[in-house]
Amino acid sequence: MSRDPDLLSRRDAIRALASAAALPLVSACAHDRAPAPPATHEAGALALLDGCADNLIRLLPESATSLGIDTGARAALRSQLADRSAEGQQRVARQVRADLERVNAFNTSGLSHATRPHGEEFYRWALKASTTTNMSPDEVHEMGQSELRRLHARMDAILKEIGYTQGTVGERMKVLAKDPRYKFSEGDKGRAEIMAFIDNRLDWIRAQMPRAFNKVVKPNMEVKRLPPEEEPGAPGAYGGAGSIDGKIPGRFWINLRTTNLHSKYSLADLAFHEAIPGHIWQGEYTHEMPLIRQVLSFNAYSEGWGLYAEQLADELGAYENDRVGRLGYLQSIAFRACRLVVDTGIHAKRWTREQGVKFFVDVNGSNPEEVASEVDRYCSWPGQACGYKVGHSEINRQRQKATTALGPRFDLKAFNDTVVLGGNVPLDVLARNVDEHIRTTSAI
C-alpha cells in the first residue's frame, strides 16, 4: 500500500531530528576546513538545534518521557499524547520539513567537536564509550594500520593463488569486484538469487552450531528485504534478535536497492555476521537473562561478536573449498580495521570526508557505493565505528589467554559458551568472565 507523501512516520521524524542533531559534527569532514567559529556562531547553531528538538517534542510529547526530559517546564507533556490522525501526521511532516530547511540554510563552516572547547576530550570519551577501553586515538589508529597489514598479507597470498598478481591488495580487490563470475544478476532476478544464496548459507551454518557451542539455541528468525524507501543511505544489511516473548522473530534485513551492493564472495560472510552465529544468534541467549541484561548493550561486545561470528564460520569450514569466499571474509575484517584508521583520521587527525572514502576504496578495494554512506556515519557519530574491530580483537585475546592457561583442557565450545552466556558486557567484564571460566575449569 502506498503512503501519502505528505505524511511522515514517527521513525521518519526521529531520523530527521537525528540528522539535524549531527549538524555540528558533519562539517568536521568538510573538504576545506575553516577556522574555529566565533562563539556567537556556535551559539546560533545550538539554538537552532534546540528549537528543532523542541518543535518535535511538542508534536510528539511521549518522546519527552522516553528521553527522560519530562520535568520542569516540560512536566505538562507527561499527560499529553501525540495526534495520530492524518492531520496530526501532516503537522509533524510540515514542521520537520520547515526545520530541515532552516538547518540546510545554516552556514556550518568551522563547526565541529574538534574546534569546540574540550573537543579532543569529547572524542576520547566517544572512543571510550564505543570501545569500553581507555585506548587513545593514536593507539586505535595504529591498531587499525597493524591489523590491515596482517590481514592484507593473508589476502595477498590468496590473490596470487587465483592469478591476481599485479598491484596492491586494494587494487586487485577492485578488479576482482568487477569479475562477472562473482556478480548477481541485475533487477528482480538478482534479488531472488541473493535471497536464495542467503537461505543456503544459513541452512549450512545452522547445522554446524553444535560443533561450536555446548548450549545451542534455535533462533526464531527471518530474512527480509529492507523497505525500498529506506534503502538509499541504509547499510548493506543489519540484523538483530526478535522479541523476548518470541512473537516477533529476529530479522536479517538485506538492502536490495541494487544487486551491485553484494557479491557472491562476500554475501555469505555478511549473513554469518548479521544472523547465525552473529547478532541474531547471540541475542537469543539474552532472552533468559534478567530484563536489565536484555536491554543493556555495549557496542564493542555486540559488534566484536559479529566479527568473531564471521571467524567462527571460517573455522567451521565455510570456505574450505572456496578461496574467493575466504577473500570476502578477510576483506570484511579488514574493512573494520579500516574503520579504526578512518574514524580516528577524521576526528583526531583532521582528515576530510574525501580522504576517508578514498582510504577505503584505494587501500581495501571496498565498494565506493557502500563506503560513502559509511564515512558520513562516522562524521556524525564519532567513535562508534571503532567498537567492531576493538571488540573482535579482545575476544580473540581472551581466547588466546584461555588457550594458554588451560592447555589441553581448553575447549572451544566451552569458551564460546562463556562469551555468549556472560551476556552483552563491557570488555573488562568479558575478561573477568573468562578469568572465572579459566579458574573453574582448572579446578576440575
VEXPAVO-837097 format. One line per field, with one value per residue (C-alpha): residue number from 1; residue in three letters; x, y, z. Coordinates in pm, 1 decimal. Example, Ala and Ser with C-alpha at 12.3 -4.5 7.8 and 13.67 -1.06 7.14 Angstrom:
% VEXPAVO-837097
k: 1  2
r: Ala  Ser
x: 1230.0  1367.0
y: -450.0  -106.0
z: 780.0  714.0
END
This chain:
% VEXPAVO-837097
k: 1  2  3  4  5  6  7  8  9  10  11  12  13  14  15  16  17  18  19  20  21  22  23  24  25  26  27  28  29  30  31  32  33  34  35  36  37  38  39  40  41  42  43  44  45  46  47  48  49  50  51  52  53  54  55  56  57  58  59  60  61  62  63  64  65  66  67  68  69  70  71  72  73  74  75  76  77  78  79  80  81  82  83  84  85  86  87  88  89  90  91  92  93  94  95  96  97  98  99  100  101  102  103  104  105  106  107  108  109  110  111  112  113  114  115  116  117  118  119  120  121  122  123  124  125  126  127  128  129  130  131  132  133  134  135  136  137  138  139  140  141  142  143  144  145  146  147  148  149  150  151  152  153  154  155  156  157  158  159  160  161  162  163  164  165  166  167  168  169  170  171  172  173  174  175  176  177  178  179  180  181  182  183  184  185  186  187  188  189  190  191  192  193  194  195  196  197  198  199  200  201  202  203  204  205  206  207  208  209  210  211  212  213  214  215  216  217  218  219  220  221  222  223  224  225  226  227  228  229  230  231  232  233  234  235  236  237  238  239  240  241  242  243  244  245  246  247  248  249  250  251  252  253  254  255  256  257  258  259  260  261  262  263  264  265  266  267  268  269  270  271  272  273  274  275  276  277  278  279  280  281  282  283  284  285  286  287  288  289  290  291  292  293  294  295  296  297  298  299  300  301  302  303  304  305  306  307  308  309  310  311  312  313  314  315  316  317  318  319  320  321  322  323  324  325  326  327  328  329  330  331  332  333  334  335  336  337  338  339  340  341  342  343  344  345  346  347  348  349  350  351  352  353  354  355  356  357  358  359  360  361  362  363  364  365  366  367  368  369  370  371  372  373  374  375  376  377  378  379  380  381  382  383  384  385  386  387  388  389  390  391  392  393  394  395  396  397  398  399  400  401  402  403  404  405  406  407  408  409  410  411  412  413  414  415  416  417  418  419  420  421  422  423  424  425  426  427  428  429  430  431  432  433  434  435  436  437  438  439  440  441  442  443  444
r: Met  Ser  Arg  Asp  Pro  Asp  Leu  Leu  Ser  Arg  Arg  Asp  Ala  Ile  Arg  Ala  Leu  Ala  Ser  Ala  Ala  Ala  Leu  Pro  Leu  Val  Ser  Ala  Cys  Ala  His  Asp  Arg  Ala  Pro  Ala  Pro  Pro  Ala  Thr  His  Glu  Ala  Gly  Ala  Leu  Ala  Leu  Leu  Asp  Gly  Cys  Ala  Asp  Asn  Leu  Ile  Arg  Leu  Leu  Pro  Glu  Ser  Ala  Thr  Ser  Leu  Gly  Ile  Asp  Thr  Gly  Ala  Arg  Ala  Ala  Leu  Arg  Ser  Gln  Leu  Ala  Asp  Arg  Ser  Ala  Glu  Gly  Gln  Gln  Arg  Val  Ala  Arg  Gln  Val  Arg  Ala  Asp  Leu  Glu  Arg  Val  Asn  Ala  Phe  Asn  Thr  Ser  Gly  Leu  Ser  His  Ala  Thr  Arg  Pro  His  Gly  Glu  Glu  Phe  Tyr  Arg  Trp  Ala  Leu  Lys  Ala  Ser  Thr  Thr  Thr  Asn  Met  Ser  Pro  Asp  Glu  Val  His  Glu  Met  Gly  Gln  Ser  Glu  Leu  Arg  Arg  Leu  His  Ala  Arg  Met  Asp  Ala  Ile  Leu  Lys  Glu  Ile  Gly  Tyr  Thr  Gln  Gly  Thr  Val  Gly  Glu  Arg  Met  Lys  Val  Leu  Ala  Lys  Asp  Pro  Arg  Tyr  Lys  Phe  Ser  Glu  Gly  Asp  Lys  Gly  Arg  Ala  Glu  Ile  Met  Ala  Phe  Ile  Asp  Asn  Arg  Leu  Asp  Trp  Ile  Arg  Ala  Gln  Met  Pro  Arg  Ala  Phe  Asn  Lys  Val  Val  Lys  Pro  Asn  Met  Glu  Val  Lys  Arg  Leu  Pro  Pro  Glu  Glu  Glu  Pro  Gly  Ala  Pro  Gly  Ala  Tyr  Gly  Gly  Ala  Gly  Ser  Ile  Asp  Gly  Lys  Ile  Pro  Gly  Arg  Phe  Trp  Ile  Asn  Leu  Arg  Thr  Thr  Asn  Leu  His  Ser  Lys  Tyr  Ser  Leu  Ala  Asp  Leu  Ala  Phe  His  Glu  Ala  Ile  Pro  Gly  His  Ile  Trp  Gln  Gly  Glu  Tyr  Thr  His  Glu  Met  Pro  Leu  Ile  Arg  Gln  Val  Leu  Ser  Phe  Asn  Ala  Tyr  Ser  Glu  Gly  Trp  Gly  Leu  Tyr  Ala  Glu  Gln  Leu  Ala  Asp  Glu  Leu  Gly  Ala  Tyr  Glu  Asn  Asp  Arg  Val  Gly  Arg  Leu  Gly  Tyr  Leu  Gln  Ser  Ile  Ala  Phe  Arg  Ala  Cys  Arg  Leu  Val  Val  Asp  Thr  Gly  Ile  His  Ala  Lys  Arg  Trp  Thr  Arg  Glu  Gln  Gly  Val  Lys  Phe  Phe  Val  Asp  Val  Asn  Gly  Ser  Asn  Pro  Glu  Glu  Val  Ala  Ser  Glu  Val  Asp  Arg  Tyr  Cys  Ser  Trp  Pro  Gly  Gln  Ala  Cys  Gly  Tyr  Lys  Val  Gly  His  Ser  Glu  Ile  Asn  Arg  Gln  Arg  Gln  Lys  Ala  Thr  Thr  Ala  Leu  Gly  Pro  Arg  Phe  Asp  Leu  Lys  Ala  Phe  Asn  Asp  Thr  Val  Val  Leu  Gly  Gly  Asn  Val  Pro  Leu  Asp  Val  Leu  Ala  Arg  Asn  Val  Asp  Glu  His  Ile  Arg  Thr  Thr  Ser  Ala  Ile
x: 0.0  144.0  186.6  74.7  394.7  284.8  287.2  589.4  606.9  741.3  1059.4  1093.7  1054.8  1310.2  1552.9  1515.7  1578.0  1886.2  2017.9  1967.9  2143.3  2450.5  2490.2  2780.6  2976.4  2931.1  3138.7  3430.7  3457.6  3431.7  3674.2  3806.0  3836.2  3755.4  3897.6  3710.2  3378.7  3306.3  3110.3  2803.1  2801.0  2824.8  2553.9  2331.9  2380.1  2296.4  1989.4  1873.2  1906.0  1735.3  1447.8  1416.9  1409.5  1150.1  927.0  930.8  883.2  583.8  424.7  540.8  506.8  565.4  923.0  987.0  908.7  1110.9  1408.0  1369.4  1320.6  954.2  1046.8  1045.1  894.4  818.5  637.2  299.0  397.2  353.8  -23.6  -26.2  -36.1  63.6  -209.7  -200.7  -460.0  -369.4  -381.7  -156.1  99.2  82.8  160.3  468.5  573.7  534.9  730.8  1016.3  1046.8  1044.5  1309.4  1528.8  1510.8  1642.6  1918.0  2022.3  2037.8  2268.7  2636.8  2819.1  3170.7  3406.6  3154.5  3286.9  3359.0  3732.0  3701.2  3483.0  3619.4  3728.9  3677.4  3969.1  3839.8  3497.1  3644.2  3840.3  3514.1  3338.8  3609.5  3581.0  3201.7  3218.1  3510.0  3472.3  3851.3  4090.9  4268.2  4386.8  4308.0  4670.4  4655.7  4332.5  4475.7  4791.6  4588.1  4394.1  4709.0  4870.1  4562.2  4540.2  4899.3  4832.3  4504.6  4630.9  4924.7  4676.0  4469.0  4780.0  4864.6  4515.2  4503.0  4828.4  4695.4  4394.6  4601.0  4580.2  4948.1  4982.3  4910.0  4825.5  4572.2  4318.8  4376.6  4342.3  4025.0  3873.6  3949.4  3801.7  3483.1  3428.3  3458.0  3112.7  3157.5  3103.1  2816.5  2446.8  2208.2  2053.4  1698.3  1445.8  1618.7  1932.9  1733.7  1585.2  1934.6  2057.6  1774.5  1828.2  2203.4  2144.6  1899.4  2150.8  2434.6  2215.3  2095.7  2460.7  2574.5  2276.8  2393.0  2742.6  2638.7  2667.3  3035.9  3084.0  2856.9  2752.0  2432.9  2263.8  1968.1  1702.5  1666.7  1325.5  1429.8  1352.6  1537.1  1361.3  1431.2  1453.4  1155.3  1263.6  1202.3  1457.2  1727.8  1900.1  2154.5  2097.8  2381.5  2408.6  2238.4  2173.1  2017.0  1905.6  1725.4  1348.2  1117.5  1157.6  819.5  905.0  612.7  841.0  1118.7  1475.8  1526.3  1814.4  1739.3  1908.7  1941.9  1843.9  1839.9  2084.3  2229.2  2571.7  2578.1  2652.2  2889.2  2896.1  3226.9  3113.2  2745.3  2790.4  3013.5  2752.5  2484.8  2706.5  2770.1  2409.6  2226.4  2395.9  2619.0  2620.0  2376.1  2052.0  2215.2  2389.4  2074.4  1880.8  2096.1  1991.6  1622.5  1680.9  1855.9  1703.9  1529.7  1804.0  2058.0  1835.5  1810.3  2176.0  2401.0  2767.9  2888.8  3231.0  3081.4  2790.7  2993.5  3303.3  3085.8  2957.9  3314.0  3402.4  3097.1  3247.3  3571.5  3387.2  3217.6  3558.8  3698.7  3398.7  3476.8  3260.9  3538.4  3716.8  3668.2  3607.7  3925.1  3747.5  3484.3  3764.0  3889.2  3547.6  3565.1  3914.0  3812.8  3522.2  3752.7  3996.2  3705.4  3658.9  4032.6  3994.8  3724.1  3977.2  4204.5  3935.8  3734.6  4044.9  4179.1  3870.9  3823.7  4179.3  4397.7  4167.8  4113.8  3840.5  3541.4  3700.1  4018.6  3813.2  3626.5  3947.8  4125.8  3857.6  3846.6  4220.4  4363.4  4097.7  3929.8  3593.6  3274.5  3254.3  2872.0  2886.7  3163.5  3030.8  2737.1  2970.5  3200.2  2902.3  2804.2  3148.8  3128.6  2810.2  2876.0  3235.5  3395.1  3110.7  3280.7  3583.5  3396.8  3381.8  3747.9  3848.7  3583.3  3680.9  4048.3  3967.6  3754.6  4046.4  4289.6  4072.6  4051.8  4430.9  4460.4  4227.7  4409.5  4746.5  4616.7  4418.3  4641.6  4485.8  4181.6  4086.2  3756.2  3640.5  3273.6  3307.9  3489.2  3219.2  2952.4  3135.6  3126.2  2756.9  2619.9  2800.2  2578.4  2642.0  2904.9  3192.4  3520.5  3675.4  3377.9  3421.3  3782.5  3664.9  3412.5  3690.2  3913.5  3635.6  3598.0  3971.9  3957.9  3663.6  3793.0  4138.4  3980.4  3803.2
y: 0.0  338.2  606.5  966.2  1160.7  1442.7  1211.2  1125.0  825.2  856.3  685.0  940.9  1226.4  1089.9  1016.0  1371.5  1507.7  1287.8  1419.5  1772.6  1694.1  1584.8  1934.5  2047.4  1729.1  1674.5  1976.7  1807.7  1612.9  1911.8  1929.2  2272.7  2316.9  2658.3  2816.3  2781.6  2972.8  3267.7  3187.0  3366.2  3143.3  2828.1  2955.8  3015.4  2655.3  2515.6  2738.9  2618.0  2254.0  2315.6  2477.4  2181.9  1942.1  2144.1  2154.7  1776.8  1714.5  1948.3  1741.9  1404.1  1463.2  1098.8  1148.8  1373.0  1084.3  827.1  1066.2  1141.5  1516.3  1546.1  1762.7  2131.4  2335.4  2013.8  1836.8  1905.1  1681.4  1373.3  1394.4  1455.5  1219.8  1279.8  1335.7  1012.7  1128.7  1203.9  1575.0  1525.8  1342.5  1616.4  1874.3  1674.7  1644.7  2018.1  2104.0  1865.4  1995.3  2356.0  2281.4  2093.8  2389.1  2609.4  2357.8  2328.6  2706.5  2743.4  2815.3  2523.5  2642.9  2562.7  2380.3  2051.9  1891.5  1940.3  2319.5  2340.6  2370.1  2025.6  1881.5  1639.0  1523.4  1468.0  1237.2  1043.1  998.8  884.7  623.8  503.8  477.9  280.7  51.5  27.0  70.3  355.0  336.8  671.8  787.9  722.3  368.9  294.6  441.1  229.2  -81.0  -34.4  4.5  -300.4  -518.9  -410.3  -516.8  -858.3  -917.6  -791.3  -1032.2  -1319.5  -1170.9  -1119.0  -1489.9  -1595.3  -1335.6  -1468.1  -1825.2  -1733.1  -1537.6  -1179.5  -1088.1  -723.0  -417.6  -359.5  -572.8  -290.7  -255.9  -630.7  -647.6  -371.4  -579.5  -889.4  -696.5  -639.3  -1008.4  -1114.3  -1460.1  -1310.7  -1077.1  -1138.3  -1065.9  -721.2  -641.5  -876.8  -1187.3  -1092.6  -1007.7  -1358.3  -1504.6  -1311.5  -1433.2  -1795.6  -1763.1  -1636.0  -1916.8  -2175.4  -2039.9  -2007.5  -2367.1  -2477.7  -2275.1  -2385.0  -2743.2  -2650.2  -2484.9  -2799.9  -2802.2  -2450.3  -2437.1  -2671.5  -2472.5  -2444.2  -2212.4  -2226.1  -1868.9  -1761.8  -1552.3  -1446.1  -1277.3  -966.2  -703.6  -351.3  -138.8  22.9  373.9  307.0  154.4  471.8  563.9  243.8  -6.5  -319.5  -520.6  -535.8  -781.5  -836.5  -1079.0  -1084.8  -1000.5  -1165.4  -1341.1  -1487.3  -1321.2  -1106.1  -1305.1  -1190.3  -1024.3  -1012.7  -704.7  -700.6  -388.5  -474.1  -123.0  -254.8  -603.3  -442.0  -387.3  -758.8  -1010.4  -1388.0  -1386.4  -1153.7  -1229.4  -1548.2  -1364.7  -1090.5  -1349.1  -1508.0  -1166.3  -1047.9  -1374.4  -1700.8  -1720.3  -1340.5  -1086.1  -1285.4  -1598.6  -1411.6  -1216.5  -1537.0  -1610.8  -1286.5  -1385.1  -1597.7  -1314.0  -1052.3  -771.9  -516.9  -753.2  -785.9  -409.8  -317.0  -327.8  -243.2  -163.7  -329.7  -657.8  -661.6  -581.8  -763.8  -1074.3  -1012.3  -1024.9  -1322.3  -1498.0  -1445.8  -1600.2  -1899.9  -1966.5  -1973.2  -2204.4  -2436.4  -2477.5  -2221.4  -2151.3  -2485.4  -2518.5  -2151.9  -1942.8  -1641.9  -1665.1  -1655.7  -1339.7  -1186.2  -1279.6  -1133.4  -817.5  -779.5  -797.2  -561.7  -325.3  -295.1  -233.9  48.0  193.6  233.1  428.9  642.7  729.3  841.6  1001.6  1221.3  1311.4  1317.0  1379.7  1619.4  1410.7  1517.7  1306.1  1254.5  1121.0  873.5  738.4  721.2  522.2  251.7  228.8  250.6  57.6  -212.1  -221.3  -152.0  -72.7  309.1  293.4  134.5  338.7  685.9  644.2  467.0  766.7  1001.3  794.7  833.1  1209.5  1234.0  951.0  980.9  666.6  420.9  254.1  166.3  -76.1  -352.8  -441.3  -349.2  -589.3  -864.1  -839.0  -850.7  -1164.8  -1330.4  -1204.6  -1363.5  -1685.3  -1699.3  -1631.1  -1923.7  -2148.5  -2076.8  -2108.6  -2429.7  -2611.8  -2949.0  -2864.1  -2576.3  -2643.7  -2404.3  -2478.9  -2402.2  -2078.0  -1968.1  -2052.9  -1834.5  -1538.1  -1562.2  -1678.3  -1393.7  -1158.1  -826.2  -663.5  -413.4  -571.5  -558.1  -756.4  -1006.7  -1051.8  -1124.6  -1378.0  -1556.8  -1546.7  -1718.3  -1978.9  -2048.5  -2075.8  -2317.4  -2530.7  -2555.6  -2671.5  -2968.1
z: 0.0  -94.1  167.5  140.6  53.8  284.0  588.8  799.7  1027.0  1378.4  1253.2  972.5  1218.4  1462.3  1179.3  1055.4  1403.3  1440.1  1109.5  1231.4  1557.8  1362.5  1217.7  1437.3  1361.5  989.2  898.8  1074.2  748.3  516.3  223.6  317.7  689.4  826.2  1140.8  1467.8  1454.5  1679.1  1992.4  1859.6  1551.4  1761.4  1994.5  1693.4  1575.8  1917.7  1946.8  1604.7  1706.3  2039.8  1853.4  1614.0  1908.5  2097.8  1790.7  1756.7  2127.6  2125.3  1844.8  1984.0  2360.3  2456.6  2336.5  2635.5  2869.4  2674.6  2675.6  3046.1  2996.1  3102.3  3401.4  3487.7  3207.4  3015.9  3301.8  3141.4  2845.5  3065.7  3032.3  2657.0  2360.1  2000.7  1744.6  1541.1  1289.7  928.8  1005.7  1306.8  1094.7  834.4  1102.8  1202.5  838.6  777.6  1091.2  1011.4  657.0  776.1  1038.7  793.4  554.9  836.6  913.0  548.4  516.9  818.4  749.5  915.0  830.1  1113.9  1329.9  1467.6  1800.9  1730.2  1724.0  2033.1  2386.5  2509.8  2159.4  2191.7  2529.6  2374.1  2109.8  2371.6  2560.7  2240.6  2185.1  2543.6  2519.2  2194.3  2275.4  2657.6  2675.1  2754.8  2419.0  2284.3  1928.0  1830.3  1972.0  1785.9  1464.3  1487.5  1575.8  1252.7  1045.5  1209.3  1158.7  795.6  731.6  887.2  703.2  368.5  390.8  408.0  125.9  -89.1  -71.5  -183.8  -461.1  -601.2  -584.4  -801.6  -1053.6  -929.9  -900.8  -1003.4  -788.2  -424.0  -240.2  -272.8  -646.7  -702.3  -493.2  -706.9  -1017.7  -853.6  -773.6  -1147.6  -1236.1  -1366.9  -1213.7  -870.0  -952.8  -907.0  -1193.3  -1213.6  -1106.3  -951.9  -1088.2  -897.9  -585.3  -590.2  -637.0  -332.8  -111.3  -221.3  -161.1  194.2  272.0  150.6  365.8  674.9  635.8  628.9  929.1  1143.8  1105.9  1230.2  1555.0  1774.2  1678.5  1818.6  2127.5  2404.9  2460.0  2121.4  2066.8  1796.4  1677.4  1557.3  1257.5  903.7  617.5  489.3  228.1  364.8  261.6  -67.8  67.9  344.3  123.9  -1.7  261.5  463.2  518.7  307.1  581.1  952.1  1193.7  1548.8  1777.1  1798.8  2088.0  2426.9  2402.2  2061.6  1885.4  1670.1  1500.4  1474.2  1140.2  897.4  687.6  347.2  130.4  -228.3  -371.2  -629.8  -656.4  -701.9  -325.6  -280.9  -434.5  -431.4  -243.9  35.6  95.3  299.0  544.0  576.8  660.6  926.8  1085.0  1096.8  1158.1  1260.3  1458.5  1469.7  1606.9  1591.1  1735.7  2018.3  2100.0  2162.9  2468.4  2634.7  2644.2  2954.5  3140.4  3373.3  3187.7  3254.9  3093.5  2788.6  2749.5  2806.3  2501.6  2457.5  2108.9  2135.8  2259.6  2011.4  1704.1  1823.8  1847.1  1493.6  1360.0  1579.7  1430.3  1084.0  1211.0  1359.1  1025.1  856.2  1124.6  1082.6  712.0  533.4  281.4  284.0  -91.6  -166.0  -166.4  -311.5  -37.5  220.0  47.1  103.7  472.5  512.8  328.3  571.2  874.0  700.3  636.9  1014.9  1056.5  803.5  1026.1  1307.5  1076.1  913.7  1225.9  1413.9  1098.6  1065.9  1430.6  1566.4  1261.8  1074.8  763.7  522.3  422.2  80.6  241.2  440.5  137.9  -67.2  204.1  199.8  -179.5  -251.7  43.5  90.0  -251.6  -86.9  -279.6  -318.9  -313.9  31.2  192.2  106.8  345.6  590.6  616.8  651.6  955.0  1109.8  1060.0  1264.1  1514.8  1637.6  1773.5  1710.8  1414.7  1629.3  1856.3  1594.0  1548.0  1902.7  2033.9  1789.8  1880.4  2251.9  2217.8  2040.4  2304.9  2573.7  2372.5  2344.5  2717.9  2792.0  2544.0  2707.3  3062.7  3011.6  2764.5  2675.5  2889.4  2659.4  2484.4  2213.5  2272.8  2644.6  2567.2  2320.0  2578.1  2830.1  2592.9  2498.0  2833.5  3008.2  2814.1  2644.4  2866.3  2860.5  2752.2  3100.3  3233.9  2949.6  3065.6  3420.6  3288.7  3101.4  3410.6  3606.6  3328.9  3347.4  3729.8  3739.0  3451.8  3610.5  3937.3  3779.9
END
